[in-house]
Amino acid sequence: MTNKELLYIEDALGHEQYFQAKCNETASKLLDPQLKTCVQQMAQKHQQIFRSFYGLL
């Protein structure tokens, strides 16, 4: 991998961690069970994407 590609993956990892954290933070504040579940699923999806990017390293 080139340096530029590694920097892209590093940036993408940071974004996925941020999105996951924000989803978890938001889910903890939601009262509607369906909406809470939806946002928790989004957090899980961002965790999966993070793992995929991390696996490229």
N, CA, C and O atoms as CSV, one atom per row, in Angstrom:
chain,resi,resn,atom,element,x,y,z
A,1,MET,N,N,0.838,-1.184,0.000
A,1,MET,CA,C,0.000,0.000,0.000
A,1,MET,C,C,0.881,1.245,0.000
A,1,MET,O,O,1.964,1.269,0.584
A,2,THR,N,N,0.392,2.247,-0.656
A,2,THR,CA,C,1.124,3.507,-0.681
A,2,THR,C,C,0.851,4.299,0.602
A,2,THR,O,O,-0.085,4.008,1.347
A,3,ASN,N,N,1.690,5.298,0.833
A,3,ASN,CA,C,1.471,6.169,1.996
A,3,ASN,C,C,0.114,6.844,1.933
A,3,ASN,O,O,-0.576,6.971,2.945
A,4,LYS,N,N,-0.265,7.277,0.740
A,4,LYS,CA,C,-1.554,7.966,0.580
A,4,LYS,C,C,-2.716,7.034,0.913
A,4,LYS,O,O,-3.685,7.448,1.550
A,5,GLU,N,N,-2.620,5.793,0.490
A,5,GLU,CA,C,-3.675,4.814,0.796
A,5,GLU,C,C,-3.746,4.539,2.297
A,5,GLU,O,O,-4.834,4.432,2.862
A,6,LEU,N,N,-2.593,4.426,2.932
A,6,LEU,CA,C,-2.573,4.208,4.384
A,6,LEU,C,C,-3.166,5.394,5.128
A,6,LEU,O,O,-3.880,5.215,6.115
A,7,LEU,N,N,-2.874,6.604,4.662
A,7,LEU,CA,C,-3.454,7.796,5.291
A,7,LEU,C,C,-4.969,7.813,5.125
A,7,LEU,O,O,-5.693,8.208,6.038
A,8,TYR,N,N,-5.446,7.385,3.957
A,8,TYR,CA,C,-6.893,7.321,3.734
A,8,TYR,C,C,-7.531,6.338,4.703
A,8,TYR,O,O,-8.569,6.633,5.295
A,9,ILE,N,N,-6.927,5.185,4.866
A,9,ILE,CA,C,-7.482,4.175,5.772
A,9,ILE,C,C,-7.455,4.686,7.212
A,9,ILE,O,O,-8.413,4.488,7.961
A,10,GLU,N,N,-6.373,5.336,7.596
A,10,GLU,CA,C,-6.288,5.906,8.944
A,10,GLU,C,C,-7.393,6.936,9.171
A,10,GLU,O,O,-8.023,6.960,10.229
A,11,ASP,N,N,-7.618,7.770,8.185
A,11,ASP,CA,C,-8.681,8.780,8.267
A,11,ASP,C,C,-10.050,8.117,8.356
A,11,ASP,O,O,-10.899,8.523,9.149
A,12,ALA,N,N,-10.251,7.097,7.536
A,12,ALA,CA,C,-11.528,6.382,7.539
A,12,ALA,C,C,-11.765,5.697,8.886
A,12,ALA,O,O,-12.890,5.682,9.384
A,13,LEU,N,N,-10.711,5.133,9.475
A,13,LEU,CA,C,-10.837,4.508,10.790
A,13,LEU,C,C,-11.290,5.527,11.831
A,13,LEU,O,O,-12.160,5.244,12.655
A,14,GLY,N,N,-10.699,6.700,11.785
A,14,GLY,CA,C,-11.079,7.753,12.724
A,14,GLY,C,C,-12.521,8.179,12.554
A,14,GLY,O,O,-13.231,8.406,13.534
A,15,HIS,N,N,-12.953,8.286,11.310
A,15,HIS,CA,C,-14.344,8.662,11.058
A,15,HIS,C,C,-15.308,7.600,11.568
A,15,HIS,O,O,-16.333,7.920,12.170
A,16,GLU,N,N,-14.983,6.358,11.330
A,16,GLU,CA,C,-15.869,5.283,11.783
A,16,GLU,C,C,-15.938,5.229,13.300
A,16,GLU,O,O,-17.006,4.979,13.858
A,17,GLN,N,N,-14.823,5.457,13.977
A,17,GLN,CA,C,-14.840,5.499,15.442
A,17,GLN,C,C,-15.709,6.652,15.932
A,17,GLN,O,O,-16.473,6.507,16.886
A,18,TYR,N,N,-15.580,7.795,15.270
A,18,TYR,CA,C,-16.375,8.971,15.642
A,18,TYR,C,C,-17.866,8.689,15.444
A,18,TYR,O,O,-18.674,8.964,16.331
A,19,PHE,N,N,-18.230,8.139,14.281
A,19,PHE,CA,C,-19.636,7.860,13.997
A,19,PHE,C,C,-20.205,6.857,15.001
A,19,PHE,O,O,-21.331,7.010,15.475
A,20,GLN,N,N,-19.424,5.842,15.316
A,20,GLN,CA,C,-19.887,4.846,16.277
A,20,GLN,C,C,-20.104,5.490,17.643
A,20,GLN,O,O,-21.118,5.237,18.294
A,21,ALA,N,N,-19.171,6.310,18.075
A,21,ALA,CA,C,-19.300,6.976,19.374
A,21,ALA,C,C,-20.524,7.876,19.412
A,21,ALA,O,O,-21.252,7.892,20.404
A,22,LYS,N,N,-20.757,8.623,18.344
A,22,LYS,CA,C,-21.914,9.519,18.299
A,22,LYS,C,C,-23.221,8.733,18.288
A,22,LYS,O,O,-24.192,9.134,18.930
A,23,CYS,N,N,-23.250,7.624,17.565
A,23,CYS,CA,C,-24.459,6.789,17.557
A,23,CYS,C,C,-24.734,6.236,18.951
A,23,CYS,O,O,-25.872,6.259,19.420
A,24,ASN,N,N,-23.690,5.738,19.614
A,24,ASN,CA,C,-23.869,5.197,20.965
A,24,ASN,C,C,-24.316,6.285,21.938
A,24,ASN,O,O,-25.183,6.056,22.781
A,25,GLU,N,N,-23.722,7.459,21.815
A,25,GLU,CA,C,-24.099,8.583,22.672
A,25,GLU,C,C,-25.559,8.974,22.443
A,25,GLU,O,O,-26.305,9.210,23.393
A,26,THR,N,N,-25.950,9.037,21.186
A,26,THR,CA,C,-27.329,9.407,20.851
A,26,THR,C,C,-28.305,8.337,21.310
A,26,THR,O,O,-29.354,8.655,21.870
A,27,ALA,N,N,-27.973,7.075,21.081
A,27,ALA,CA,C,-28.856,5.977,21.482
A,27,ALA,C,C,-29.103,5.991,22.986
A,27,ALA,O,O,-30.202,5.683,23.447
A,28,SER,N,N,-28.072,6.351,23.746
A,28,SER,CA,C,-28.233,6.361,25.206
A,28,SER,C,C,-29.213,7.439,25.675
A,28,SER,O,O,-29.734,7.366,26.788
A,29,LYS,N,N,-29.462,8.432,24.830
A,29,LYS,CA,C,-30.358,9.529,25.196
A,29,LYS,C,C,-31.773,9.357,24.660
A,29,LYS,O,O,-32.684,10.084,25.055
A,30,LEU,N,N,-31.955,8.398,23.765
A,30,LEU,CA,C,-33.269,8.216,23.142
A,30,LEU,C,C,-34.221,7.442,24.045
A,30,LEU,O,O,-33.819,6.515,24.748
A,31,LEU,N,N,-35.476,7.837,24.012
A,31,LEU,CA,C,-36.503,7.150,24.796
A,31,LEU,C,C,-37.351,6.219,23.933
A,31,LEU,O,O,-37.845,5.203,24.422
A,32,ASP,N,N,-37.521,6.552,22.665
A,32,ASP,CA,C,-38.309,5.727,21.751
A,32,ASP,C,C,-37.542,4.425,21.472
A,32,ASP,O,O,-36.437,4.468,20.931
A,33,PRO,N,N,-38.115,3.276,21.833
A,33,PRO,CA,C,-37.387,2.007,21.684
A,33,PRO,C,C,-37.020,1.672,20.235
A,33,PRO,O,O,-35.936,1.149,19.975
A,34,GLN,N,N,-37.912,1.969,19.301
A,34,GLN,CA,C,-37.618,1.648,17.903
A,34,GLN,C,C,-36.481,2.512,17.367
A,34,GLN,O,O,-35.585,2.019,16.681
A,35,LEU,N,N,-36.524,3.777,17.679
A,35,LEU,CA,C,-35.476,4.691,17.239
A,35,LEU,C,C,-34.148,4.339,17.904
A,35,LEU,O,O,-33.096,4.381,17.268
A,36,LYS,N,N,-34.207,3.997,19.178
A,36,LYS,CA,C,-33.004,3.609,19.913
A,36,LYS,C,C,-32.362,2.377,19.273
A,36,LYS,O,O,-31.145,2.326,19.091
A,37,THR,N,N,-33.187,1.392,18.937
A,37,THR,CA,C,-32.693,0.176,18.291
A,37,THR,C,C,-32.065,0.490,16.944
A,37,THR,O,O,-31.017,-0.058,16.604
A,38,CYS,N,N,-32.694,1.363,16.180
A,38,CYS,CA,C,-32.176,1.756,14.876
A,38,CYS,C,C,-30.798,2.398,15.002
A,38,CYS,O,O,-29.883,2.069,14.247
A,39,VAL,N,N,-30.654,3.302,15.946
A,39,VAL,CA,C,-29.379,3.998,16.133
A,39,VAL,C,C,-28.315,3.038,16.669
A,39,VAL,O,O,-27.142,3.158,16.315
A,40,GLN,N,N,-28.709,2.094,17.512
A,40,GLN,CA,C,-27.770,1.089,18.001
A,40,GLN,C,C,-27.287,0.198,16.854
A,40,GLN,O,O,-26.122,-0.199,16.815
A,41,GLN,N,N,-28.183,-0.111,15.929
A,41,GLN,CA,C,-27.798,-0.897,14.758
A,41,GLN,C,C,-26.826,-0.117,13.873
A,41,GLN,O,O,-25.904,-0.690,13.294
A,42,MET,N,N,-27.042,1.184,13.778
A,42,MET,CA,C,-26.110,2.022,13.026
A,42,MET,C,C,-24.725,1.995,13.672
A,42,MET,O,O,-23.715,1.939,12.971
A,43,ALA,N,N,-24.674,2.033,14.994
A,43,ALA,CA,C,-23.395,1.967,15.712
A,43,ALA,C,C,-22.693,0.640,15.423
A,43,ALA,O,O,-21.479,0.603,15.218
A,44,GLN,N,N,-23.461,-0.439,15.409
A,44,GLN,CA,C,-22.889,-1.748,15.115
A,44,GLN,C,C,-22.350,-1.800,13.687
A,44,GLN,O,O,-21.297,-2.387,13.434
A,45,LYS,N,N,-23.072,-1.186,12.763
A,45,LYS,CA,C,-22.623,-1.154,11.371
A,45,LYS,C,C,-21.306,-0.390,11.248
A,45,LYS,O,O,-20.410,-0.807,10.514
A,46,HIS,N,N,-21.189,0.720,11.962
A,46,HIS,CA,C,-19.939,1.478,11.925
A,46,HIS,C,C,-18.797,0.671,12.549
A,46,HIS,O,O,-17.650,0.788,12.117
A,47,GLN,N,N,-19.098,-0.135,13.548
A,47,GLN,CA,C,-18.075,-1.007,14.136
A,47,GLN,C,C,-17.624,-2.047,13.113
A,47,GLN,O,O,-16.433,-2.345,13.021
A,48,GLN,N,N,-18.565,-2.603,12.344
A,48,GLN,CA,C,-18.217,-3.573,11.308
A,48,GLN,C,C,-17.349,-2.936,10.228
A,48,GLN,O,O,-16.379,-3.537,9.766
A,49,ILE,N,N,-17.702,-1.722,9.833
A,49,ILE,CA,C,-16.920,-1.014,8.819
A,49,ILE,C,C,-15.514,-0.741,9.350
A,49,ILE,O,O,-14.529,-0.896,8.628
A,50,PHE,N,N,-15.429,-0.331,10.625
A,50,PHE,CA,C,-14.130,-0.102,11.247
A,50,PHE,C,C,-13.275,-1.365,11.172
A,50,PHE,O,O,-12.104,-1.311,10.798
A,51,ARG,N,N,-13.866,-2.489,11.527
A,51,ARG,CA,C,-13.125,-3.760,11.499
A,51,ARG,C,C,-12.670,-4.106,10.085
A,51,ARG,O,O,-11.569,-4.622,9.893
A,52,SER,N,N,-13.504,-3.829,9.115
A,52,SER,CA,C,-13.139,-4.087,7.715
A,52,SER,C,C,-11.939,-3.238,7.296
A,52,SER,O,O,-10.988,-3.745,6.701
A,53,PHE,N,N,-11.993,-1.957,7.608
A,53,PHE,CA,C,-10.863,-1.085,7.291
A,53,PHE,C,C,-9.609,-1.524,8.047
A,53,PHE,O,O,-8.517,-1.565,7.481
A,54,TYR,N,N,-9.773,-1.845,9.309
A,54,TYR,CA,C,-8.637,-2.251,10.127
A,54,TYR,C,C,-8.015,-3.539,9.570
A,54,TYR,O,O,-6.800,-3.730,9.609
A,55,GLY,N,N,-8.874,-4.406,9.057
A,55,GLY,CA,C,-8.391,-5.657,8.463
A,55,GLY,C,C,-7.520,-5.435,7.242
A,55,GLY,O,O,-6.721,-6.303,6.891
A,56,LEU,N,N,-7.654,-4.294,6.591
A,56,LEU,CA,C,-6.819,-3.992,5.438
A,56,LEU,C,C,-5.372,-3.738,5.824
A,56,LEU,O,O,-4.465,-3.867,5.002
A,57,LEU,N,N,-5.168,-3.377,7.074
A,57,LEU,CA,C,-3.816,-3.093,7.539
A,57,LEU,C,C,-3.083,-4.370,7.817
A,57,LEU,O,O,-1.921,-4.340,8.220
